[in-house]
Amino acid sequence: HLKSGNGTSIIKIISATMFAAQSARLVTRNVVVPAGRQQQKRGFINWLTNYPDKVMETKRIQQAGGTCQGEYNPTWLKQPGDNITLMIGAGLCGYGLILSSMGMYKLATGKGKKD
């Protein structure tokens, strides 16, 4: 027979927990929704499950002019807003490159030390 630290049997604890869960289930099953209060109309869930399928539209944009255009018309720059994403990414990479180069220079020359 398993015992917990204070002498109460684990079986009694488990049975009390199961009784509490069953009681809560019975109480909530019989609750009546007050008049004038509506249940959820699944607006958010319906939006997720009935999301419009735009795969073919995107595929048409991506394949415009062929898919082997090389450097003149890359596939990853065909949709609206792709240039902005490219500029932000290039800016962040450039900023990180500048900061890491400054750090390497300071480490190599010993400048910027705190004495």
C-alpha positions as CSV (number, residue, x, y, z in Angstrom):
1,H,0.0,0.0,0.0
2,L,1.5,3.4,-1.1
3,K,1.7,6.1,1.5
4,S,2.4,9.8,1.1
5,G,4.6,11.8,3.5
6,N,1.8,12.7,6.0
7,G,0.3,9.2,6.2
8,T,-2.7,9.8,3.9
9,S,-3.0,7.0,1.3
10,I,-2.5,8.0,-2.3
11,I,-5.6,6.0,-3.2
12,K,-7.8,8.2,-1.1
13,I,-6.3,11.3,-2.7
14,I,-6.9,10.0,-6.2
15,S,-10.5,8.9,-5.4
16,A,-11.2,12.4,-3.9
17,T,-9.8,14.0,-7.1
18,M,-11.9,11.8,-9.3
19,F,-15.0,12.6,-7.2
20,A,-14.4,16.3,-7.5
21,A,-14.0,16.1,-11.3
22,Q,-17.2,14.1,-11.7
23,S,-19.1,16.6,-9.4
24,A,-17.8,19.5,-11.5
25,R,-18.9,17.8,-14.7
26,L,-22.4,17.2,-13.3
27,V,-22.8,20.8,-12.2
28,T,-21.6,22.3,-15.4
29,R,-23.8,20.0,-17.5
30,N,-27.0,21.3,-15.9
31,V,-26.1,25.0,-16.2
32,V,-28.6,26.8,-18.4
33,V,-27.4,29.7,-20.5
34,P,-29.3,32.9,-19.5
35,A,-31.7,34.4,-22.0
36,G,-30.2,37.1,-24.2
37,R,-26.7,35.6,-23.9
38,Q,-25.6,34.0,-27.1
39,Q,-23.2,31.2,-27.5
40,Q,-20.1,31.6,-29.6
41,K,-20.9,31.9,-33.3
42,R,-17.4,30.4,-34.3
43,G,-16.4,33.6,-36.1
44,F,-12.7,33.1,-35.5
45,I,-12.8,29.3,-36.0
46,N,-14.8,29.7,-39.3
47,W,-12.3,32.2,-40.5
48,L,-9.5,29.8,-39.9
49,T,-11.2,26.7,-41.4
50,N,-12.8,28.5,-44.4
51,Y,-9.8,30.6,-45.3
52,P,-9.8,31.4,-49.0
53,D,-7.4,29.2,-51.1
54,K,-5.0,31.5,-53.0
55,V,-2.5,28.9,-54.0
56,M,-3.2,29.0,-57.7
57,E,-3.2,32.9,-57.7
58,T,0.2,33.0,-56.0
59,K,1.5,30.2,-58.3
60,R,0.5,32.3,-61.3
61,I,2.4,35.3,-60.0
62,Q,5.5,33.2,-59.2
63,Q,5.5,31.6,-62.6
64,A,4.9,34.8,-64.6
65,G,7.5,35.0,-67.4
66,G,8.8,31.5,-66.7
67,T,10.6,30.1,-63.7
68,C,14.2,30.1,-65.0
69,Q,14.7,33.8,-65.3
70,G,17.9,33.9,-63.3
71,E,19.2,37.3,-62.0
72,Y,17.0,39.5,-64.1
73,N,13.6,38.4,-62.7
74,P,14.1,36.2,-59.6
75,T,11.1,34.3,-58.3
76,W,11.5,35.7,-54.7
77,L,11.0,39.3,-55.9
78,K,7.8,38.9,-58.0
79,Q,5.1,39.5,-55.3
80,P,4.2,43.0,-54.0
81,G,6.2,43.9,-50.9
82,D,9.1,41.6,-51.7
83,N,11.4,44.5,-52.3
84,I,10.7,46.0,-48.8
85,T,11.4,42.6,-47.2
86,L,14.6,42.4,-49.1
87,M,15.7,45.9,-48.1
88,I,15.0,45.3,-44.4
89,G,16.8,42.0,-44.4
90,A,19.8,43.4,-46.3
91,G,19.9,46.4,-43.9
92,L,19.9,44.1,-40.8
93,C,22.6,41.9,-42.3
94,G,24.7,45.0,-43.2
95,Y,24.3,46.5,-39.7
96,G,25.3,43.2,-38.1
97,L,28.4,43.0,-40.4
98,I,29.5,46.5,-39.5
99,L,29.1,45.9,-35.8
100,S,30.9,42.6,-35.9
101,S,33.8,44.1,-37.9
102,M,34.1,47.0,-35.4
103,G,34.2,44.4,-32.6
104,M,36.9,42.3,-34.4
105,Y,39.0,45.4,-35.0
106,K,38.7,46.5,-31.4
107,L,39.7,43.0,-30.2
108,A,42.6,42.9,-32.5
109,T,44.1,46.3,-31.7
110,G,43.1,46.4,-28.0
111,K,41.1,49.7,-28.4
112,G,38.0,50.5,-26.4
113,K,39.1,48.6,-23.3
114,K,37.7,49.4,-19.9
115,D,40.6,49.7,-17.6
